[in-house]
Amino acid sequence: MVYFVSDFHLGSPTYGHSRQREIAICAWLDSIKSQAKTIYFLGDTFDFWFEYKSVIPKGFVRFLGKLAELHDLGIELNMFVGNHDLWIANYLTEECGVNVFRNPQTITVGNNRIHIHHGDGLGPGDKKYKFLKKVFTNGVAQFLFKWIHPDMGVSLASYFSRKSRSAEQPSDRIFKGTENEYLVQYAESVLRNEAIDFFIFGHRHLALDITLSNGVSRYINLGEWFVGRRYVVVDQGGVRVMEFVF
């Protein structure tokens, strides 16, 4: 079986809330490890992540240990960077066996062609974020950030992450119609050049399952693990959207 999940945002909004979510995540991973062949984490696994030469953010030891355990069991682990953890480098690969992706990927699982990514920066609009992403992923910017002491750097980045979240409006989590959902528009643009059965993303923080204009392909957004625990499993029975009860 192949599993897809997104937007754990470990570290947010408080230590206590994050710890409880981490426990639920590890319980979910335990519940699927006997059936899982591959797991895709579709971004914003961490609310903030940055790798200094010899330092990583404090915390998440249960989750990181679980990744290492799953890798040792022979389960393929794939993780997309999101807008909150786009500074993931090679630590998770070296220590936990995780393959890291930054660009959209199209994979084939059984008879299904599935297009996957976190979702940030795709589709029309959002020019401000697209510009900031180019700045944050610039090698010079990352080099300069490494010169900030980790205590200060992590605190500063965590502050801006919380500020970004607090600036969200309730309307941001309301379905705006397919013509205004930029990831739906992105999926439609891909379909004009490529046959895809399913588009699976995170980032939107709104669980969605939409049949696209060709009447066959589906756009699935996994939402977030703050208020729900949705995931997708693909097996011989097809593609199913499920929710983990903990």
Secondary structure, DSSP 8 states (H G I E B T S, - for coil): -EEEE----BT-S-HHHHHHHHHHHHHHHHHHTTT-SEEEE-S-SBSS-B--SS---S--HHHHHHHHHHHHTT-EEEEE--SSSTB--SHHHHHH-EEEE-S-EEEEETTEEEEE---TT-SS--HHHHHHHHHHT-HHHHHHHTTS-HHHHHHHHHHHHHHHHHT--GGGGS---TTT-HHHHHHHHHHTTS--SEEEE-SSSS-EEEE-TTSS-EEEE---TTT--EEEEEETTEEEEEE---
